[in-house]
Amino acid sequence: MLASILYGPSDTYAKEVLQKQYPRLVSYCDHIRDTFYGKDFSKG
């Protein structure tokens, strides 16, 4: 659920709160995404 908020196509209040108030959590999610899916995750 957290990933769907962070990497979903729309900007939401929840995404904004995560990015502003929990940058370490966002960095952790980015690390997990890059580890499992590579740096090309958002290219499609």
PDBQT receptor file of N, H, CA, C and O in Angstrom, charges set to zero:
ATOM      1  N   MET A   1       0.820  -1.190   0.000  1.00  0.00    +0.000 N 
ATOM      2  CA  MET A   1       0.000   0.000   0.000  1.00  0.00    +0.000 C 
ATOM      3  C   MET A   1       0.872   1.266   0.000  1.00  0.00    +0.000 C 
ATOM      4  O   MET A   1       0.561   2.242  -0.682  1.00  0.00    +0.000 OA
ATOM      5  N   LEU A   2       1.932   1.236   0.749  1.00  0.00    +0.000 N 
ATOM      6  H   LEU A   2       2.185   0.443   1.303  1.00  0.00    +0.000 HD
ATOM      7  CA  LEU A   2       2.816   2.397   0.798  1.00  0.00    +0.000 C 
ATOM      8  C   LEU A   2       3.417   2.680  -0.571  1.00  0.00    +0.000 C 
ATOM      9  O   LEU A   2       3.487   3.833  -0.996  1.00  0.00    +0.000 OA
ATOM     10  N   ALA A   3       3.843   1.645  -1.252  1.00  0.00    +0.000 N 
ATOM     11  H   ALA A   3       3.786   0.709  -0.907  1.00  0.00    +0.000 HD
ATOM     12  CA  ALA A   3       4.425   1.822  -2.586  1.00  0.00    +0.000 C 
ATOM     13  C   ALA A   3       3.403   2.370  -3.565  1.00  0.00    +0.000 C 
ATOM     14  O   ALA A   3       3.746   3.184  -4.423  1.00  0.00    +0.000 OA
ATOM     15  N   SER A   4       2.158   1.941  -3.453  1.00  0.00    +0.000 N 
ATOM     16  H   SER A   4       1.880   1.280  -2.757  1.00  0.00    +0.000 HD
ATOM     17  CA  SER A   4       1.141   2.448  -4.379  1.00  0.00    +0.000 C 
ATOM     18  C   SER A   4       0.884   3.934  -4.160  1.00  0.00    +0.000 C 
ATOM     19  O   SER A   4       0.527   4.645  -5.100  1.00  0.00    +0.000 OA
ATOM     20  N   ILE A   5       1.059   4.402  -2.948  1.00  0.00    +0.000 N 
ATOM     21  H   ILE A   5       1.349   3.824  -2.185  1.00  0.00    +0.000 HD
ATOM     22  CA  ILE A   5       0.922   5.835  -2.670  1.00  0.00    +0.000 C 
ATOM     23  C   ILE A   5       2.118   6.587  -3.251  1.00  0.00    +0.000 C 
ATOM     24  O   ILE A   5       1.954   7.613  -3.912  1.00  0.00    +0.000 OA
ATOM     25  N   LEU A   6       3.316   6.072  -3.000  1.00  0.00    +0.000 N 
ATOM     26  H   LEU A   6       3.449   5.239  -2.463  1.00  0.00    +0.000 HD
ATOM     27  CA  LEU A   6       4.530   6.766  -3.445  1.00  0.00    +0.000 C 
ATOM     28  C   LEU A   6       4.721   6.760  -4.951  1.00  0.00    +0.000 C 
ATOM     29  O   LEU A   6       5.149   7.760  -5.527  1.00  0.00    +0.000 OA
ATOM     30  N   TYR A   7       4.405   5.641  -5.593  1.00  0.00    +0.000 N 
ATOM     31  H   TYR A   7       4.057   4.829  -5.125  1.00  0.00    +0.000 HD
ATOM     32  CA  TYR A   7       4.727   5.492  -7.005  1.00  0.00    +0.000 C 
ATOM     33  C   TYR A   7       3.505   5.534  -7.902  1.00  0.00    +0.000 C 
ATOM     34  O   TYR A   7       3.603   5.273  -9.101  1.00  0.00    +0.000 OA
ATOM     35  N   GLY A   8       2.359   5.859  -7.333  1.00  0.00    +0.000 N 
ATOM     36  H   GLY A   8       2.279   6.071  -6.359  1.00  0.00    +0.000 HD
ATOM     37  CA  GLY A   8       1.149   5.992  -8.138  1.00  0.00    +0.000 C 
ATOM     38  C   GLY A   8       1.237   7.189  -9.062  1.00  0.00    +0.000 C 
ATOM     39  O   GLY A   8       2.045   8.091  -8.839  1.00  0.00    +0.000 OA
ATOM     40  N   PRO A   9       0.410   7.204 -10.098  1.00  0.00    +0.000 N 
ATOM     41  CA  PRO A   9       0.507   8.250 -11.117  1.00  0.00    +0.000 C 
ATOM     42  C   PRO A   9       0.016   9.632 -10.679  1.00  0.00    +0.000 C 
ATOM     43  O   PRO A   9       0.326  10.628 -11.332  1.00  0.00    +0.000 OA
ATOM     44  N   SER A  10      -0.733   9.702  -9.601  1.00  0.00    +0.000 N 
ATOM     45  H   SER A  10      -0.985   8.892  -9.071  1.00  0.00    +0.000 HD
ATOM     46  CA  SER A  10      -1.285  11.002  -9.218  1.00  0.00    +0.000 C 
ATOM     47  C   SER A  10      -0.614  11.535  -7.957  1.00  0.00    +0.000 C 
ATOM     48  O   SER A  10      -0.108  10.778  -7.128  1.00  0.00    +0.000 OA
ATOM     49  N   ASP A  11      -0.625  12.849  -7.842  1.00  0.00    +0.000 N 
ATOM     50  H   ASP A  11      -1.036  13.464  -8.516  1.00  0.00    +0.000 HD
ATOM     51  CA  ASP A  11      -0.120  13.493  -6.636  1.00  0.00    +0.000 C 
ATOM     52  C   ASP A  11      -1.260  13.581  -5.631  1.00  0.00    +0.000 C 
ATOM     53  O   ASP A  11      -2.337  14.092  -5.938  1.00  0.00    +0.000 OA
ATOM     54  N   THR A  12      -1.009  13.079  -4.433  1.00  0.00    +0.000 N 
ATOM     55  H   THR A  12      -0.134  12.664  -4.184  1.00  0.00    +0.000 HD
ATOM     56  CA  THR A  12      -2.031  13.080  -3.397  1.00  0.00    +0.000 C 
ATOM     57  C   THR A  12      -1.478  13.720  -2.135  1.00  0.00    +0.000 C 
ATOM     58  O   THR A  12      -0.273  13.928  -1.995  1.00  0.00    +0.000 OA
ATOM     59  N   TYR A  13      -2.381  14.023  -1.231  1.00  0.00    +0.000 N 
ATOM     60  H   TYR A  13      -3.360  13.854  -1.345  1.00  0.00    +0.000 HD
ATOM     61  CA  TYR A  13      -1.976  14.573   0.055  1.00  0.00    +0.000 C 
ATOM     62  C   TYR A  13      -1.102  13.566   0.807  1.00  0.00    +0.000 C 
ATOM     63  O   TYR A  13      -0.112  13.946   1.432  1.00  0.00    +0.000 OA
ATOM     64  N   ALA A  14      -1.467  12.293   0.745  1.00  0.00    +0.000 N 
ATOM     65  H   ALA A  14      -2.272  11.985   0.237  1.00  0.00    +0.000 HD
ATOM     66  CA  ALA A  14      -0.697  11.253   1.434  1.00  0.00    +0.000 C 
ATOM     67  C   ALA A  14       0.734  11.191   0.902  1.00  0.00    +0.000 C 
ATOM     68  O   ALA A  14       1.678  11.058   1.682  1.00  0.00    +0.000 OA
ATOM     69  N   LYS A  15       0.902  11.284  -0.404  1.00  0.00    +0.000 N 
ATOM     70  H   LYS A  15       0.135  11.392  -1.037  1.00  0.00    +0.000 HD
ATOM     71  CA  LYS A  15       2.243  11.265  -1.004  1.00  0.00    +0.000 C 
ATOM     72  C   LYS A  15       3.039  12.482  -0.544  1.00  0.00    +0.000 C 
ATOM     73  O   LYS A  15       4.223  12.370  -0.227  1.00  0.00    +0.000 OA
ATOM     74  N   GLU A  16       2.403  13.621  -0.507  1.00  0.00    +0.000 N 
ATOM     75  H   GLU A  16       1.441  13.713  -0.764  1.00  0.00    +0.000 HD
ATOM     76  CA  GLU A  16       3.068  14.851  -0.067  1.00  0.00    +0.000 C 
ATOM     77  C   GLU A  16       3.527  14.740   1.385  1.00  0.00    +0.000 C 
ATOM     78  O   GLU A  16       4.642  15.141   1.718  1.00  0.00    +0.000 OA
ATOM     79  N   VAL A  17       2.673  14.200   2.243  1.00  0.00    +0.000 N 
ATOM     80  H   VAL A  17       1.767  13.874   1.973  1.00  0.00    +0.000 HD
ATOM     81  CA  VAL A  17       3.025  14.027   3.656  1.00  0.00    +0.000 C 
ATOM     82  C   VAL A  17       4.209  13.078   3.798  1.00  0.00    +0.000 C 
ATOM     83  O   VAL A  17       5.146  13.358   4.546  1.00  0.00    +0.000 OA
ATOM     84  N   LEU A  18       4.170  11.963   3.086  1.00  0.00    +0.000 N 
ATOM     85  H   LEU A  18       3.409  11.735   2.479  1.00  0.00    +0.000 HD
ATOM     86  CA  LEU A  18       5.282  11.010   3.147  1.00  0.00    +0.000 C 
ATOM     87  C   LEU A  18       6.589  11.664   2.718  1.00  0.00    +0.000 C 
ATOM     88  O   LEU A  18       7.614  11.496   3.379  1.00  0.00    +0.000 OA
ATOM     89  N   GLN A  19       6.562  12.401   1.625  1.00  0.00    +0.000 N 
ATOM     90  H   GLN A  19       5.730  12.538   1.087  1.00  0.00    +0.000 HD
ATOM     91  CA  GLN A  19       7.782  13.009   1.105  1.00  0.00    +0.000 C 
ATOM     92  C   GLN A  19       8.320  14.104   2.013  1.00  0.00    +0.000 C 
ATOM     93  O   GLN A  19       9.535  14.259   2.137  1.00  0.00    +0.000 OA
ATOM     94  N   LYS A  20       7.450  14.857   2.642  1.00  0.00    +0.000 N 
ATOM     95  H   LYS A  20       6.463  14.732   2.541  1.00  0.00    +0.000 HD
ATOM     96  CA  LYS A  20       7.894  15.971   3.485  1.00  0.00    +0.000 C 
ATOM     97  C   LYS A  20       8.249  15.541   4.905  1.00  0.00    +0.000 C 
ATOM     98  O   LYS A  20       9.233  16.021   5.469  1.00  0.00    +0.000 OA
ATOM     99  N   GLN A  21       7.455  14.639   5.487  1.00  0.00    +0.000 N 
ATOM    100  H   GLN A  21       6.656  14.249   5.028  1.00  0.00    +0.000 HD
ATOM    101  CA  GLN A  21       7.629  14.306   6.896  1.00  0.00    +0.000 C 
ATOM    102  C   GLN A  21       8.376  12.999   7.144  1.00  0.00    +0.000 C 
ATOM    103  O   GLN A  21       8.854  12.761   8.254  1.00  0.00    +0.000 OA
ATOM    104  N   TYR A  22       8.482  12.154   6.125  1.00  0.00    +0.000 N 
ATOM    105  H   TYR A  22       8.094  12.347   5.224  1.00  0.00    +0.000 HD
ATOM    106  CA  TYR A  22       9.127  10.854   6.295  1.00  0.00    +0.000 C 
ATOM    107  C   TYR A  22      10.117  10.559   5.163  1.00  0.00    +0.000 C 
ATOM    108  O   TYR A  22       9.988   9.542   4.483  1.00  0.00    +0.000 OA
ATOM    109  N   PRO A  23      11.092  11.430   4.958  1.00  0.00    +0.000 N 
ATOM    110  CA  PRO A  23      12.022  11.227   3.840  1.00  0.00    +0.000 C 
ATOM    111  C   PRO A  23      12.849   9.948   3.967  1.00  0.00    +0.000 C 
ATOM    112  O   PRO A  23      13.217   9.358   2.951  1.00  0.00    +0.000 OA
ATOM    113  N   ARG A  24      13.144   9.515   5.176  1.00  0.00    +0.000 N 
ATOM    114  H   ARG A  24      12.845   9.995   6.001  1.00  0.00    +0.000 HD
ATOM    115  CA  ARG A  24      13.912   8.270   5.337  1.00  0.00    +0.000 C 
ATOM    116  C   ARG A  24      13.086   7.061   4.918  1.00  0.00    +0.000 C 
ATOM    117  O   ARG A  24      13.626   6.107   4.356  1.00  0.00    +0.000 OA
ATOM    118  N   LEU A  25      11.797   7.089   5.182  1.00  0.00    +0.000 N 
ATOM    119  H   LEU A  25      11.359   7.864   5.638  1.00  0.00    +0.000 HD
ATOM    120  CA  LEU A  25      10.916   6.004   4.751  1.00  0.00    +0.000 C 
ATOM    121  C   LEU A  25      10.819   5.973   3.228  1.00  0.00    +0.000 C 
ATOM    122  O   LEU A  25      10.827   4.900   2.624  1.00  0.00    +0.000 OA
ATOM    123  N   VAL A  26      10.728   7.141   2.613  1.00  0.00    +0.000 N 
ATOM    124  H   VAL A  26      10.722   8.012   3.104  1.00  0.00    +0.000 HD
ATOM    125  CA  VAL A  26      10.699   7.228   1.150  1.00  0.00    +0.000 C 
ATOM    126  C   VAL A  26      12.021   6.714   0.573  1.00  0.00    +0.000 C 
ATOM    127  O   VAL A  26      12.018   5.990  -0.422  1.00  0.00    +0.000 OA
ATOM    128  N   SER A  27      13.132   7.078   1.180  1.00  0.00    +0.000 N 
ATOM    129  H   SER A  27      13.134   7.666   1.988  1.00  0.00    +0.000 HD
ATOM    130  CA  SER A  27      14.441   6.593   0.724  1.00  0.00    +0.000 C 
ATOM    131  C   SER A  27      14.541   5.079   0.840  1.00  0.00    +0.000 C 
ATOM    132  O   SER A  27      15.094   4.421  -0.041  1.00  0.00    +0.000 OA
ATOM    133  N   TYR A  28      14.010   4.528   1.916  1.00  0.00    +0.000 N 
ATOM    134  H   TYR A  28      13.561   5.062   2.632  1.00  0.00    +0.000 HD
ATOM    135  CA  TYR A  28      14.011   3.077   2.092  1.00  0.00    +0.000 C 
ATOM    136  C   TYR A  28      13.179   2.411   0.996  1.00  0.00    +0.000 C 
ATOM    137  O   TYR A  28      13.608   1.417   0.409  1.00  0.00    +0.000 OA
ATOM    138  N   CYS A  29      12.012   2.945   0.722  1.00  0.00    +0.000 N 
ATOM    139  H   CYS A  29      11.663   3.752   1.198  1.00  0.00    +0.000 HD
ATOM    140  CA  CYS A  29      11.163   2.389  -0.339  1.00  0.00    +0.000 C 
ATOM    141  C   CYS A  29      11.864   2.485  -1.693  1.00  0.00    +0.000 C 
ATOM    142  O   CYS A  29      11.786   1.555  -2.496  1.00  0.00    +0.000 OA
ATOM    143  N   ASP A  30      12.544   3.596  -1.954  1.00  0.00    +0.000 N 
ATOM    144  H   ASP A  30      12.607   4.352  -1.302  1.00  0.00    +0.000 HD
ATOM    145  CA  ASP A  30      13.297   3.749  -3.202  1.00  0.00    +0.000 C 
ATOM    146  C   ASP A  30      14.405   2.696  -3.298  1.00  0.00    +0.000 C 
ATOM    147  O   ASP A  30      14.638   2.120  -4.361  1.00  0.00    +0.000 OA
ATOM    148  N   HIS A  31      15.077   2.456  -2.182  1.00  0.00    +0.000 N 
ATOM    149  H   HIS A  31      14.887   2.924  -1.318  1.00  0.00    +0.000 HD
ATOM    150  CA  HIS A  31      16.148   1.454  -2.158  1.00  0.00    +0.000 C 
ATOM    151  C   HIS A  31      15.595   0.058  -2.468  1.00  0.00    +0.000 C 
ATOM    152  O   HIS A  31      16.177  -0.676  -3.265  1.00  0.00    +0.000 OA
ATOM    153  N   ILE A  32      14.490  -0.301  -1.847  1.00  0.00    +0.000 N 
ATOM    154  H   ILE A  32      14.017   0.296  -1.199  1.00  0.00    +0.000 HD
ATOM    155  CA  ILE A  32      13.871  -1.607  -2.091  1.00  0.00    +0.000 C 
ATOM    156  C   ILE A  32      13.427  -1.708  -3.547  1.00  0.00    +0.000 C 
ATOM    157  O   ILE A  32      13.655  -2.731  -4.193  1.00  0.00    +0.000 OA
ATOM    158  N   ARG A  33      12.797  -0.660  -4.069  1.00  0.00    +0.000 N 
ATOM    159  H   ARG A  33      12.612   0.171  -3.545  1.00  0.00    +0.000 HD
ATOM    160  CA  ARG A  33      12.359  -0.640  -5.469  1.00  0.00    +0.000 C 
ATOM    161  C   ARG A  33      13.541  -0.841  -6.406  1.00  0.00    +0.000 C 
ATOM    162  O   ARG A  33      13.476  -1.659  -7.324  1.00  0.00    +0.000 OA
ATOM    163  N   ASP A  34      14.622  -0.097  -6.180  1.00  0.00    +0.000 N 
ATOM    164  H   ASP A  34      14.676   0.567  -5.434  1.00  0.00    +0.000 HD
ATOM    165  CA  ASP A  34      15.797  -0.190  -7.046  1.00  0.00    +0.000 C 
ATOM    166  C   ASP A  34      16.479  -1.557  -6.941  1.00  0.00    +0.000 C 
ATOM    167  O   ASP A  34      16.990  -2.076  -7.933  1.00  0.00    +0.000 OA
ATOM    168  N   THR A  35      16.486  -2.131  -5.748  1.00  0.00    +0.000 N 
ATOM    169  H   THR A  35      16.071  -1.709  -4.942  1.00  0.00    +0.000 HD
ATOM    170  CA  THR A  35      17.103  -3.439  -5.545  1.00  0.00    +0.000 C 
ATOM    171  C   THR A  35      16.355  -4.532  -6.298  1.00  0.00    +0.000 C 
ATOM    172  O   THR A  35      16.975  -5.384  -6.934  1.00  0.00    +0.000 OA
ATOM    173  N   PHE A  36      15.048  -4.512  -6.228  1.00  0.00    +0.000 N 
ATOM    174  H   PHE A  36      14.545  -3.820  -5.711  1.00  0.00    +0.000 HD
ATOM    175  CA  PHE A  36      14.257  -5.590  -6.827  1.00  0.00    +0.000 C 
ATOM    176  C   PHE A  36      13.879  -5.347  -8.283  1.00  0.00    +0.000 C 
ATOM    177  O   PHE A  36      13.747  -6.297  -9.054  1.00  0.00    +0.000 OA
ATOM    178  N   TYR A  37      13.705  -4.083  -8.667  1.00  0.00    +0.000 N 
ATOM    179  H   TYR A  37      13.813  -3.311  -8.040  1.00  0.00    +0.000 HD
ATOM    180  CA  TYR A  37      13.221  -3.789 -10.016  1.00  0.00    +0.000 C 
ATOM    181  C   TYR A  37      14.217  -3.026 -10.877  1.00  0.00    +0.000 C 
ATOM    182  O   TYR A  37      13.987  -2.850 -12.074  1.00  0.00    +0.000 OA
ATOM    183  N   GLY A  38      15.315  -2.570 -10.291  1.00  0.00    +0.000 N 
ATOM    184  H   GLY A  38      15.501  -2.713  -9.319  1.00  0.00    +0.000 HD
ATOM    185  CA  GLY A  38      16.319  -1.829 -11.049  1.00  0.00    +0.000 C 
ATOM    186  C   GLY A  38      15.968  -0.361 -11.178  1.00  0.00    +0.000 C 
ATOM    187  O   GLY A  38      14.885   0.078 -10.791  1.00  0.00    +0.000 OA
ATOM    188  N   LYS A  39      16.901   0.381 -11.725  1.00  0.00    +0.000 N 
ATOM    189  H   LYS A  39      17.781   0.024 -12.040  1.00  0.00    +0.000 HD
ATOM    190  CA  LYS A  39      16.734   1.831 -11.860  1.00  0.00    +0.000 C 
ATOM    191  C   LYS A  39      15.739   2.207 -12.952  1.00  0.00    +0.000 C 
ATOM    192  O   LYS A  39      15.317   3.361 -13.015  1.00  0.00    +0.000 OA
ATOM    193  N   ASP A  40      15.353   1.271 -13.809  1.00  0.00    +0.000 N 
ATOM    194  H   ASP A  40      15.696   0.333 -13.757  1.00  0.00    +0.000 HD
ATOM    195  CA  ASP A  40      14.440   1.557 -14.914  1.00  0.00    +0.000 C 
ATOM    196  C   ASP A  40      12.982   1.334 -14.550  1.00  0.00    +0.000 C 
ATOM    197  O   ASP A  40      12.140   1.228 -15.441  1.00  0.00    +0.000 OA
ATOM    198  N   PHE A  41      12.663   1.259 -13.265  1.00  0.00    +0.000 N 
ATOM    199  H   PHE A  41      13.348   1.345 -12.541  1.00  0.00    +0.000 HD
ATOM    200  CA  PHE A  41      11.309   0.958 -12.807  1.00  0.00    +0.000 C 
ATOM    201  C   PHE A  41      10.260   1.888 -13.412  1.00  0.00    +0.000 C 
ATOM    202  O   PHE A  41       9.203   1.432 -13.847  1.00  0.00    +0.000 OA
ATOM    203  N   SER A  42      10.546   3.182 -13.441  1.00  0.00    +0.000 N 
ATOM    204  H   SER A  42      11.405   3.553 -13.087  1.00  0.00    +0.000 HD
ATOM    205  CA  SER A  42       9.539   4.148 -13.886  1.00  0.00    +0.000 C 
ATOM    206  C   SER A  42       9.490   4.321 -15.397  1.00  0.00    +0.000 C 
ATOM    207  O   SER A  42       8.589   4.982 -15.914  1.00  0.00    +0.000 OA
ATOM    208  N   LYS A  43      10.440   3.740 -16.106  1.00  0.00    +0.000 N 
ATOM    209  H   LYS A  43      11.172   3.204 -15.686  1.00  0.00    +0.000 HD
ATOM    210  CA  LYS A  43      10.418   3.844 -17.568  1.00  0.00    +0.000 C 
ATOM    211  C   LYS A  43       9.443   2.819 -18.122  1.00  0.00    +0.000 C 
ATOM    212  O   LYS A  43       9.388   1.686 -17.643  1.00  0.00    +0.000 OA
ATOM    213  N   GLY A  44       8.690   3.205 -19.107  1.00  0.00    +0.000 N 
ATOM    214  H   GLY A  44       8.734   4.125 -19.496  1.00  0.00    +0.000 HD
ATOM    215  CA  GLY A  44       7.757   2.225 -19.616  1.00  0.00    +0.000 C 
ATOM    216  C   GLY A  44       7.324   2.466 -20.935  1.00  0.00    +0.000 C 
ATOM    217  O   GLY A  44       6.528   1.697 -21.473  1.00  0.00    +0.000 OA
TER     218      GLY A  44
